[in-house]
Amino acid sequence: MNTKELSSNATTVAISIRAIQLLGAWYRVAQGHLPLNGFACSCSLGIGEITVQDFEQDVLDYLFEKHGNVGELKNCFENISPEKYNTGALAALLRSLSVDFADATNAGQLLDDLEKTIGSFSEAHRGMKS
């Protein structure tokens, strides 16, 4: 195996690991709630809130718009086209990225966008518990 093949394999593994880590982060944050109208998190009151999963469609729409027709990422979006989005589609996308390796640059950019999104949900939820 030459150096280029080793580098490609390492990149593939790095993308897979990152996708799996973000899948875990999504599962954790998707269990949470976001406040509406200044009320507390439903972890305590359950009034005036929505779940993070309620935003899954919006997140997928954004990702599909930005990355859905880019290079090899088309394959990752193939089974979760906008008409098929439902709860669990974001997890399906991440699972696809973890096993169905796409171009490292494109996959990395998609994962960057998703990491920022998940991070903002996590921050919003964490801020409500303080």
N, CA, C and O atoms as a GROMACS GRO file, in nm:
protein
  520
    1MET      N    1   0.086  -0.117   0.000
    1MET     CA    2   0.000   0.000   0.000
    1MET      C    3   0.091   0.123   0.000
    1MET      O    4   0.182   0.134   0.082
    2ASN      N    5   0.065   0.215  -0.092
    2ASN     CA    6   0.149   0.334  -0.100
    2ASN      C    7   0.099   0.444  -0.006
    2ASN      O    8  -0.006   0.432   0.056
    3THR      N    9   0.177   0.551   0.003
    3THR     CA   10   0.146   0.661   0.094
    3THR      C   11   0.012   0.725   0.061
    3THR      O   12  -0.063   0.761   0.152
    4LYS      N   13  -0.019   0.739  -0.066
    4LYS     CA   14  -0.146   0.801  -0.107
    4LYS      C   15  -0.264   0.716  -0.062
    4LYS      O   16  -0.365   0.769  -0.015
    5GLU      N   17  -0.254   0.584  -0.076
    5GLU     CA   18  -0.360   0.494  -0.032
    5GLU      C   19  -0.377   0.498   0.119
    5GLU      O   20  -0.489   0.497   0.170
    6LEU      N   21  -0.265   0.504   0.192
    6LEU     CA   22  -0.272   0.513   0.338
    6LEU      C   23  -0.339   0.643   0.381
    6LEU      O   24  -0.422   0.643   0.472
    7SER      N   25  -0.304   0.751   0.316
    7SER     CA   26  -0.364   0.881   0.347
    7SER      C   27  -0.514   0.880   0.318
    7SER      O   28  -0.592   0.932   0.397
    8SER      N   29  -0.553   0.820   0.207
    8SER     CA   30  -0.694   0.811   0.171
    8SER      C   31  -0.770   0.726   0.272
    8SER      O   32  -0.882   0.762   0.311
    9ASN      N   33  -0.711   0.615   0.315
    9ASN     CA   34  -0.776   0.529   0.415
    9ASN      C   35  -0.791   0.601   0.548
    9ASN      O   36  -0.894   0.589   0.614
   10ALA      N   37  -0.688   0.676   0.588
   10ALA     CA   38  -0.694   0.750   0.713
   10ALA      C   39  -0.802   0.857   0.707
   10ALA      O   40  -0.873   0.880   0.806
   11THR      N   41  -0.815   0.922   0.593
   11THR     CA   42  -0.920   1.024   0.576
   11THR      C   43  -1.057   0.961   0.582
   11THR      O   44  -1.148   1.016   0.643
   12THR      N   45  -1.072   0.846   0.518
   12THR     CA   46  -1.200   0.775   0.522
   12THR      C   47  -1.238   0.740   0.665
   12THR      O   48  -1.353   0.760   0.706
   13VAL      N   49  -1.143   0.689   0.740
   13VAL     CA   50  -1.168   0.653   0.879
   13VAL      C   51  -1.203   0.778   0.960
   13VAL      O   52  -1.293   0.774   1.044
   14ALA      N   53  -1.132   0.888   0.937
   14ALA     CA   54  -1.158   1.012   1.011
   14ALA      C   55  -1.299   1.064   0.984
   14ALA      O   56  -1.368   1.107   1.076
   15ILE      N   57  -1.343   1.060   0.860
   15ILE     CA   58  -1.479   1.103   0.825
   15ILE      C   59  -1.580   1.012   0.894
   15ILE      O   60  -1.678   1.060   0.950
   16SER      N   61  -1.556   0.882   0.890
   16SER     CA   62  -1.648   0.786   0.952
   16SER      C   63  -1.658   0.810   1.102
   16SER      O   64  -1.768   0.811   1.158
   17ILE      N   65  -1.545   0.828   1.167
   17ILE     CA   66  -1.546   0.851   1.312
   17ILE      C   67  -1.618   0.981   1.345
   17ILE      O   68  -1.696   0.986   1.440
   18ARG      N   69  -1.591   1.084   1.269
   18ARG     CA   70  -1.657   1.214   1.294
   18ARG      C   71  -1.808   1.203   1.276
   18ARG      O   72  -1.884   1.258   1.356
   19ALA      N   73  -1.851   1.134   1.172
   19ALA     CA   74  -1.995   1.115   1.149
   19ALA      C   75  -2.059   1.039   1.265
   19ALA      O   76  -2.169   1.074   1.308
   20ILE      N   77  -1.992   0.938   1.315
   20ILE     CA   78  -2.044   0.860   1.428
   20ILE      C   79  -2.049   0.946   1.554
   20ILE      O   80  -2.146   0.938   1.630
   21GLN      N   81  -1.946   1.028   1.577
   21GLN     CA   82  -1.947   1.117   1.693
   21GLN      C   83  -2.062   1.218   1.685
   21GLN      O   84  -2.128   1.245   1.785
   22LEU      N   85  -2.086   1.272   1.566
   22LEU     CA   86  -2.197   1.366   1.549
   22LEU      C   87  -2.332   1.296   1.563
   22LEU      O   88  -2.428   1.356   1.609
   23LEU      N   89  -2.338   1.171   1.523
   23LEU     CA   90  -2.461   1.094   1.542
   23LEU      C   91  -2.491   1.083   1.691
   23LEU      O   92  -2.606   1.102   1.733
   24GLY      N   93  -2.390   1.052   1.770
   24GLY     CA   94  -2.409   1.046   1.916
   24GLY      C   95  -2.450   1.181   1.973
   24GLY      O   96  -2.538   1.189   2.058
   25ALA      N   97  -2.385   1.288   1.925
   25ALA     CA   98  -2.419   1.423   1.971
   25ALA      C   99  -2.563   1.458   1.933
   25ALA      O  100  -2.635   1.518   2.013
   26TRP      N  101  -2.605   1.419   1.811
   26TRP     CA  102  -2.743   1.446   1.769
   26TRP      C  103  -2.841   1.371   1.858
   26TRP      O  104  -2.942   1.428   1.900
   27TYR      N  105  -2.815   1.245   1.887
   27TYR     CA  106  -2.904   1.168   1.974
   27TYR      C  107  -2.917   1.233   2.111
   27TYR      O  108  -3.026   1.240   2.167
   28ARG      N  109  -2.803   1.281   2.166
   28ARG     CA  110  -2.809   1.347   2.296
   28ARG      C  111  -2.889   1.476   2.290
   28ARG      O  112  -2.976   1.499   2.375
   29VAL      N  113  -2.861   1.560   2.192
   29VAL     CA  114  -2.928   1.690   2.187
   29VAL      C  115  -3.075   1.674   2.144
   29VAL      O  116  -3.159   1.754   2.185
   30ALA      N  117  -3.106   1.574   2.065
   30ALA     CA  118  -3.244   1.552   2.019
   30ALA      C  119  -3.336   1.512   2.133
   30ALA      O  120  -3.458   1.517   2.118
   31GLN      N  121  -3.280   1.472   2.245
   31GLN     CA  122  -3.360   1.438   2.362
   31GLN      C  123  -3.405   1.564   2.436
   31GLN      O  124  -3.491   1.557   2.524
   32GLY      N  125  -3.347   1.678   2.401
   32GLY     CA  126  -3.373   1.802   2.473
   32GLY      C  127  -3.487   1.883   2.416
   32GLY      O  128  -3.551   1.845   2.318
   33HIS      N  129  -3.510   1.996   2.480
   33HIS     CA  130  -3.617   2.086   2.443
   33HIS      C  131  -3.563   2.228   2.433
   33HIS      O  132  -3.460   2.260   2.492
   34LEU      N  133  -3.631   2.310   2.358
   34LEU     CA  134  -3.593   2.451   2.345
   34LEU      C  135  -3.707   2.538   2.395
   34LEU      O  136  -3.824   2.505   2.376
   35PRO      N  137  -3.674   2.651   2.459
   35PRO     CA  138  -3.780   2.736   2.515
   35PRO      C  139  -3.849   2.820   2.408
   35PRO      O  140  -3.789   2.858   2.308
   36LEU      N  141  -3.973   2.848   2.432
   36LEU     CA  142  -4.049   2.944   2.352
   36LEU      C  143  -4.101   3.050   2.448
   36LEU      O  144  -4.143   3.018   2.559
   37ASN      N  145  -4.098   3.173   2.407
   37ASN     CA  146  -4.151   3.283   2.487
   37ASN      C  147  -4.090   3.293   2.625
   37ASN      O  148  -4.156   3.335   2.720
   38GLY      N  149  -3.962   3.255   2.638
   38GLY     CA  150  -3.892   3.272   2.764
   38GLY      C  151  -3.925   3.172   2.872
   38GLY      O  152  -3.877   3.187   2.985
   39PHE      N  153  -4.004   3.070   2.844
   39PHE     CA  154  -4.034   2.969   2.946
   39PHE      C  155  -3.914   2.878   2.964
   39PHE      O  156  -3.824   2.875   2.880
   40ALA      N  157  -3.912   2.805   3.071
   40ALA     CA  158  -3.802   2.713   3.100
   40ALA      C  159  -3.812   2.588   3.015
   40ALA      O  160  -3.910   2.566   2.944
   41CYS      N  161  -3.710   2.508   3.022
   41CYS     CA  162  -3.706   2.382   2.947
   41CYS      C  163  -3.811   2.286   2.999
   41CYS      O  164  -3.841   2.284   3.118
   42SER      N  165  -3.867   2.207   2.910
   42SER     CA  166  -3.971   2.113   2.952
   42SER      C  167  -3.915   2.001   3.040
   42SER      O  168  -3.989   1.920   3.095
   43CYS      N  169  -3.784   1.999   3.052
   43CYS     CA  170  -3.726   1.903   3.146
   43CYS      C  171  -3.780   1.934   3.286
   43CYS      O  172  -3.779   1.848   3.374
   44SER      N  173  -3.828   2.059   3.304
   44SER     CA  174  -3.883   2.094   3.436
   44SER      C  175  -4.030   2.134   3.430
   44SER      O  176  -4.106   2.096   3.519
   45LEU      N  177  -4.072   2.209   3.329
   45LEU     CA  178  -4.210   2.256   3.326
   45LEU      C  179  -4.295   2.198   3.213
   45LEU      O  180  -4.412   2.164   3.235
   46GLY      N  181  -4.239   2.187   3.095
   46GLY     CA  182  -4.315   2.134   2.983
   46GLY      C  183  -4.413   2.232   2.922
   46GLY      O  184  -4.506   2.190   2.852
   47ILE      N  185  -4.395   2.361   2.946
   47ILE     CA  186  -4.486   2.462   2.892
   47ILE      C  187  -4.411   2.549   2.792
   47ILE      O  188  -4.302   2.597   2.822
   48GLY      N  189  -4.468   2.569   2.676
   48GLY     CA  190  -4.412   2.661   2.581
   48GLY      C  191  -4.281   2.618   2.518
   48GLY      O  192  -4.193   2.702   2.496
   49GLU      N  193  -4.265   2.491   2.490
   49GLU     CA  194  -4.140   2.442   2.433
   49GLU      C  195  -4.164   2.348   2.318
   49GLU      O  196  -4.272   2.292   2.300
   50ILE      N  197  -4.059   2.333   2.241
   50ILE     CA  198  -4.060   2.236   2.133
   50ILE      C  199  -3.935   2.149   2.148
   50ILE      O  200  -3.838   2.190   2.212
   51THR      N  201  -3.938   2.033   2.090
   51THR     CA  202  -3.821   1.947   2.098
   51THR      C  203  -3.722   1.986   1.989
   51THR      O  204  -3.760   2.045   1.888
   52VAL      N  205  -3.597   1.952   2.011
   52VAL     CA  206  -3.494   1.976   1.912
   52VAL      C  207  -3.529   1.898   1.786
   52VAL      O  208  -3.504   1.945   1.675
   53GLN      N  209  -3.586   1.779   1.802
   53GLN     CA  210  -3.623   1.699   1.685
   53GLN      C  211  -3.723   1.770   1.595
   53GLN      O  212  -3.731   1.741   1.476
   54ASP      N  213  -3.800   1.864   1.651
   54ASP     CA  214  -3.893   1.941   1.568
   54ASP      C  215  -3.820   2.022   1.462
   54ASP      O  216  -3.880   2.063   1.363
   55PHE      N  217  -3.692   2.046   1.484
   55PHE     CA  218  -3.611   2.122   1.388
   55PHE      C  219  -3.539   2.032   1.287
   55PHE      O  220  -3.470   2.082   1.198
   56GLU      N  221  -3.555   1.903   1.300
   56GLU     CA  222  -3.483   1.809   1.214
   56GLU      C  223  -3.511   1.836   1.066
   56GLU      O  224  -3.419   1.836   0.984
   57GLN      N  225  -3.635   1.859   1.031
   57GLN     CA  226  -3.672   1.888   0.892
   57GLN      C  227  -3.598   2.011   0.841
   57GLN      O  228  -3.546   2.012   0.730
   58ASP      N  229  -3.594   2.117   0.923
   58ASP     CA  230  -3.525   2.239   0.883
   58ASP      C  231  -3.375   2.217   0.864
   58ASP      O  232  -3.316   2.268   0.769
   59VAL      N  233  -3.316   2.141   0.953
   59VAL     CA  234  -3.173   2.112   0.943
   59VAL      C  235  -3.146   2.034   0.815
   59VAL      O  236  -3.052   2.064   0.742
   60LEU      N  237  -3.228   1.933   0.789
   60LEU     CA  238  -3.211   1.853   0.667
   60LEU      C  239  -3.233   1.936   0.542
   60LEU      O  240  -3.160   1.921   0.444
   61ASP      N  241  -3.332   2.023   0.543
   61ASP     CA  242  -3.355   2.111   0.428
   61ASP      C  243  -3.231   2.195   0.400
   61ASP      O  244  -3.188   2.208   0.286
   62TYR      N  245  -3.175   2.252   0.505
   62TYR     CA  246  -3.055   2.335   0.492
   62TYR      C  247  -2.939   2.252   0.435
   62TYR      O  248  -2.873   2.294   0.340
   63LEU      N  249  -2.915   2.136   0.494
   63LEU     CA  250  -2.804   2.052   0.449
   63LEU      C  251  -2.824   2.006   0.305
   63LEU      O  252  -2.729   2.005   0.226
   64PHE      N  253  -2.946   1.969   0.271
   64PHE     CA  254  -2.974   1.924   0.136
   64PHE      C  255  -2.955   2.038   0.037
   64PHE      O  256  -2.896   2.018  -0.070
   65GLU      N  257  -3.003   2.156   0.071
   65GLU     CA  258  -2.989   2.272  -0.016
   65GLU      C  259  -2.842   2.303  -0.042
   65GLU      O  260  -2.803   2.333  -0.155
   66LYS      N  261  -2.762   2.296   0.062
   66LYS     CA  262  -2.621   2.333   0.051
   66LYS      C  263  -2.532   2.220  -0.002
   66LYS      O  264  -2.437   2.246  -0.074
   67HIS      N  265  -2.564   2.095   0.035
   67HIS     CA  266  -2.473   1.985   0.004
   67HIS      C  267  -2.536   1.872  -0.078
   67HIS      O  268  -2.465   1.782  -0.122
   68GLY      N  269  -2.665   1.874  -0.098
   68GLY     CA  270  -2.735   1.760  -0.158
   68GLY      C  271  -2.699   1.727  -0.300
   68GLY      O  272  -2.720   1.614  -0.344
   69ASN      N  273  -2.647   1.822  -0.372
   69ASN     CA  274  -2.610   1.797  -0.512
   69ASN      C  275  -2.460   1.814  -0.534
   69ASN      O  276  -2.417   1.844  -0.646
   70VAL      N  277  -2.382   1.794  -0.430
   70VAL     CA  278  -2.238   1.814  -0.437
   70VAL      C  279  -2.167   1.679  -0.445
   70VAL      O  280  -2.175   1.598  -0.353
   71GLY      N  281  -2.100   1.658  -0.554
   71GLY     CA  282  -2.015   1.539  -0.569
   71GLY      C  283  -2.077   1.411  -0.519
   71GLY      O  284  -2.193   1.380  -0.547
   72GLU      N  285  -1.997   1.338  -0.444
   72GLU     CA  286  -2.039   1.207  -0.394
   72GLU      C  287  -2.140   1.216  -0.281
   72GLU      O  288  -2.196   1.114  -0.240
   73LEU      N  289  -2.165   1.335  -0.229
   73LEU     CA  290  -2.264   1.348  -0.121
   73LEU      C  291  -2.405   1.317  -0.171
   73LEU      O  292  -2.494   1.286  -0.092
   74LYS      N  293  -2.425   1.325  -0.303
   74LYS     CA  294  -2.556   1.291  -0.360
   74LYS      C  295  -2.601   1.153  -0.313
   74LYS      O  296  -2.718   1.131  -0.282
   75ASN      N  297  -2.506   1.059  -0.308
   75ASN     CA  298  -2.538   0.922  -0.265
   75ASN      C  299  -2.588   0.919  -0.121
   75ASN      O  300  -2.678   0.843  -0.088
   76CYS      N  301  -2.528   1.002  -0.036
   76CYS     CA  302  -2.567   1.003   0.105
   76CYS      C  303  -2.708   1.060   0.124
   76CYS      O  304  -2.778   1.022   0.217
   77PHE      N  305  -2.748   1.150   0.036
   77PHE     CA  306  -2.880   1.211   0.045
   77PHE      C  307  -2.986   1.132  -0.034
   77PHE      O  308  -3.105   1.157  -0.021
   78GLU      N  309  -2.940   1.038  -0.114
   78GLU     CA  310  -3.029   0.967  -0.205
   78GLU      C  311  -3.153   0.908  -0.138
   78GLU      O  312  -3.264   0.922  -0.189
   79ASN      N  313  -3.136   0.844  -0.025
   79ASN     CA  314  -3.248   0.777   0.041
   79ASN      C  315  -3.326   0.867   0.136
   79ASN      O  316  -3.426   0.825   0.194
   80ILE      N  317  -3.281   0.992   0.152
   80ILE     CA  318  -3.356   1.082   0.240
   80ILE      C  319  -3.386   1.213   0.168
   80ILE      O  320  -3.364   1.321   0.222
   81SER      N  321  -3.435   1.203   0.047
   81SER     CA  322  -3.471   1.323  -0.030
   81SER      C  323  -3.575   1.402   0.049
   81SER      O  324  -3.642   1.345   0.135
   82PRO      N  325  -3.589   1.533   0.020
   82PRO     CA  326  -3.681   1.616   0.100
   82PRO      C  327  -3.822   1.559   0.113
   82PRO      O  328  -3.888   1.581   0.214
   83GLU      N  329  -3.867   1.486   0.013
   83GLU     CA  330  -4.001   1.428   0.020
   83GLU      C  331  -4.009   1.315   0.124
   83GLU      O  332  -4.119   1.280   0.168
   84LYS      N  333  -3.897   1.260   0.162
   84LYS     CA  334  -3.895   1.146   0.254
   84LYS      C  335  -3.848   1.182   0.395
   84LYS      O  336  -3.839   1.094   0.481
   85TYR      N  337  -3.819   1.309   0.420
   85TYR     CA  338  -3.770   1.348   0.552
   85TYR      C  339  -3.870   1.312   0.660
   85TYR      O  340  -3.990   1.337   0.646
   86ASN      N  341  -3.820   1.256   0.766
   86ASN     CA  342  -3.899   1.226   0.883
   86ASN      C  343  -3.805   1.217   1.002
   86ASN      O  344  -3.683   1.227   0.986
   87THR      N  345  -3.859   1.197   1.118
   87THR     CA  346  -3.774   1.181   1.234
   87THR      C  347  -3.683   1.062   1.209
   87THR      O  348  -3.729   0.954   1.172
   88GLY      N  349  -3.557   1.082   1.230
   88GLY     CA  350  -3.459   0.977   1.208
   88GLY      C  351  -3.381   0.993   1.079
   88GLY      O  352  -3.283   0.922   1.057
   89ALA      N  353  -3.423   1.086   0.992
   89ALA     CA  354  -3.354   1.103   0.864
   89ALA      C  355  -3.214   1.161   0.884
   89ALA      O  356  -3.122   1.126   0.810
   90LEU      N  357  -3.198   1.249   0.980
   90LEU     CA  358  -3.066   1.306   1.006
   90LEU      C  359  -2.971   1.197   1.055
   90LEU      O  360  -2.854   1.193   1.016
   91ALA      N  361  -3.019   1.110   1.140
   91ALA     CA  362  -2.939   0.997   1.186
   91ALA      C  363  -2.904   0.906   1.067
   91ALA      O  364  -2.792   0.855   1.059
   92ALA      N  365  -2.998   0.887   0.976
   92ALA     CA  366  -2.972   0.804   0.858
   92ALA      C  367  -2.863   0.867   0.771
   92ALA      O  368  -2.778   0.796   0.716
   93LEU      N  369  -2.866   0.999   0.758
   93LEU     CA  370  -2.764   1.069   0.681
   93LEU      C  371  -2.626   1.048   0.744
   93LEU      O  372  -2.529   1.019   0.674
   94LEU      N  373  -2.618   1.063   0.875
   94LEU     CA  374  -2.490   1.045   0.944
   94LEU      C  375  -2.441   0.901   0.935
   94LEU      O  376  -2.322   0.876   0.918
   95ARG      N  377  -2.533   0.806   0.948
   95ARG     CA  378  -2.494   0.664   0.934
   95ARG      C  379  -2.441   0.640   0.792
   95ARG      O  380  -2.343   0.568   0.774
   96SER      N  381  -2.506   0.700   0.694
   96SER     CA  382  -2.462   0.685   0.556
   96SER      C  383  -2.322   0.740   0.538
   96SER      O  384  -2.238   0.679   0.472
   97LEU      N  385  -2.296   0.857   0.596
   97LEU     CA  386  -2.163   0.916   0.586
   97LEU      C  387  -2.058   0.831   0.657
   97LEU      O  388  -1.941   0.830   0.617
   98SER      N  389  -2.098   0.760   0.760
   98SER     CA  390  -2.001   0.680   0.836
   98SER      C  391  -1.961   0.552   0.763
   98SER      O  392  -1.855   0.496   0.792
   99VAL      N  393  -2.044   0.505   0.672
   99VAL     CA  394  -2.013   0.379   0.602
   99VAL      C  395  -1.999   0.395   0.451
   99VAL      O  396  -1.932   0.315   0.386
  100ASP      N  397  -2.061   0.497   0.396
  100ASP     CA  398  -2.065   0.517   0.252
  100ASP      C  399  -1.981   0.641   0.221
  100ASP      O  400  -2.034   0.744   0.180
  101PHE      N  401  -1.852   0.630   0.242
  101PHE     CA  402  -1.761   0.744   0.238
  101PHE      C  403  -1.780   0.830   0.114
  101PHE      O  404  -1.784   0.781   0.001
  102ALA      N  405  -1.789   0.958   0.138
  102ALA     CA  406  -1.797   1.057   0.031
  102ALA      C  407  -1.665   1.132   0.025
  102ALA      O  408  -1.579   1.113   0.112
  103ASP      N  409  -1.648   1.215  -0.075
  103ASP     CA  410  -1.529   1.298  -0.090
  103ASP      C  411  -1.498   1.369   0.041
  103ASP      O  412  -1.586   1.429   0.102
  104ALA      N  413  -1.374   1.362   0.084
  104ALA     CA  414  -1.336   1.414   0.215
  104ALA      C  415  -1.366   1.562   0.231
  104ALA      O  416  -1.416   1.604   0.336
  105THR      N  417  -1.337   1.642   0.130
  105THR     CA  418  -1.361   1.786   0.141
  105THR      C  419  -1.509   1.814   0.156
  105THR      O  420  -1.550   1.889   0.244
  106ASN      N  421  -1.591   1.754   0.069
  106ASN     CA  422  -1.736   1.777   0.074
  106ASN      C  423  -1.797   1.722   0.200
  106ASN      O  424  -1.880   1.788   0.263
  107ALA      N  425  -1.759   1.601   0.239
  107ALA     CA  426  -1.812   1.541   0.361
  107ALA      C  427  -1.769   1.623   0.482
  107ALA      O  428  -1.848   1.643   0.575
  108GLY      N  429  -1.646   1.669   0.482
  108GLY     CA  430  -1.597   1.751   0.592
  108GLY      C  431  -1.675   1.880   0.607
  108GLY      O  432  -1.704   1.923   0.719
  109GLN      N  433  -1.709   1.943   0.495
  109GLN     CA  434  -1.787   2.067   0.499
  109GLN      C  435  -1.928   2.042   0.552
  109GLN      O  436  -1.980   2.120   0.631
  110LEU      N  437  -1.990   1.933   0.508
  110LEU     CA  438  -2.123   1.898   0.558
  110LEU      C  439  -2.116   1.872   0.708
  110LEU      O  440  -2.201   1.921   0.783
  111LEU      N  441  -2.017   1.797   0.752
  111LEU     CA  442  -2.003   1.767   0.895
  111LEU      C  443  -1.973   1.894   0.974
  111LEU      O  444  -2.018   1.907   1.088
  112ASP      N  445  -1.896   1.988   0.917
  112ASP     CA  446  -1.872   2.116   0.984
  112ASP      C  447  -2.003   2.189   1.008
  112ASP      O  448  -2.029   2.237   1.118
  113ASP      N  449  -2.087   2.197   0.904
  113ASP     CA  450  -2.216   2.265   0.917
  113ASP      C  451  -2.304   2.197   1.021
  113ASP      O  452  -2.369   2.263   1.102
  114LEU      N  453  -2.306   2.066   1.018
  114LEU     CA  454  -2.388   1.992   1.113
  114LEU      C  455  -2.335   2.005   1.255
  114LEU      O  456  -2.413   2.012   1.350
  115GLU      N  457  -2.205   2.006   1.271
  115GLU     CA  458  -2.145   2.022   1.403
  115GLU      C  459  -2.184   2.158   1.464
  115GLU      O  460  -2.215   2.167   1.582
  116LYS      N  461  -2.181   2.263   1.383
  116LYS     CA  462  -2.222   2.396   1.431
  116LYS      C  463  -2.369   2.395   1.472
  116LYS      O  464  -2.405   2.452   1.575
  117THR      N  465  -2.453   2.332   1.393
  117THR     CA  466  -2.596   2.327   1.422
  117THR      C  467  -2.623   2.251   1.552
  117THR      O  468  -2.695   2.300   1.639
  118ILE      N  469  -2.566   2.134   1.563
  118ILE     CA  470  -2.585   2.054   1.685
  118ILE      C  471  -2.529   2.129   1.805
  118ILE      O  472  -2.590   2.129   1.913
  119GLY      N  473  -2.415   2.193   1.787
  119GLY     CA  474  -2.355   2.270   1.895
  119GLY      C  475  -2.445   2.384   1.942
  119GLY      O  476  -2.453   2.411   2.062
  120SER      N  477  -2.512   2.451   1.849
  120SER     CA  478  -2.601   2.561   1.889
  120SER      C  479  -2.723   2.509   1.964
  120SER      O  480  -2.770   2.573   2.058
  121PHE      N  481  -2.776   2.394   1.923
  121PHE     CA  482  -2.887   2.334   1.998
  121PHE      C  483  -2.842   2.296   2.138
  121PHE      O  484  -2.913   2.318   2.236
  122SER      N  485  -2.723   2.238   2.146
  122SER     CA  486  -2.669   2.197   2.275
  122SER      C  487  -2.649   2.318   2.367
  122SER      O  488  -2.681   2.311   2.485
  123GLU      N  489  -2.596   2.426   2.313
  123GLU     CA  490  -2.575   2.548   2.392
  123GLU      C  491  -2.708   2.605   2.439
  123GLU      O  492  -2.721   2.647   2.554
  124ALA      N  493  -2.806   2.608   2.351
  124ALA     CA  494  -2.938   2.662   2.388
  124ALA      C  495  -2.998   2.582   2.503
  124ALA      O  496  -3.054   2.638   2.597
  125HIS      N  497  -2.986   2.451   2.494
  125HIS     CA  498  -3.042   2.364   2.597
  125HIS      C  499  -2.964   2.376   2.727
  125HIS      O  500  -3.023   2.383   2.835
  126ARG      N  501  -2.833   2.379   2.716
  126ARG     CA  502  -2.747   2.390   2.834
  126ARG      C  503  -2.772   2.524   2.906
  126ARG      O  504  -2.773   2.528   3.029
  127GLY      N  505  -2.792   2.632   2.830
  127GLY     CA  506  -2.817   2.764   2.888
  127GLY      C  507  -2.947   2.770   2.966
  127GLY      O  508  -2.960   2.850   3.059
  128MET      N  509  -3.045   2.687   2.930
  128MET     CA  510  -3.174   2.686   3.000
  128MET      C  511  -3.164   2.620   3.136
  128MET      O  512  -3.246   2.646   3.224
  129LYS      N  513  -3.064   2.533   3.153
  129LYS     CA  514  -3.055   2.460   3.279
  129LYS      C  515  -2.976   2.535   3.385
  129LYS      O  516  -2.974   2.494   3.501
  130SER      N  517  -2.910   2.646   3.347
  130SER     CA  518  -2.830   2.718   3.446
  130SER      C  519  -2.914   2.799   3.540
  130SER      O  520  -2.861   2.865   3.630
   0.00000   0.00000   0.00000
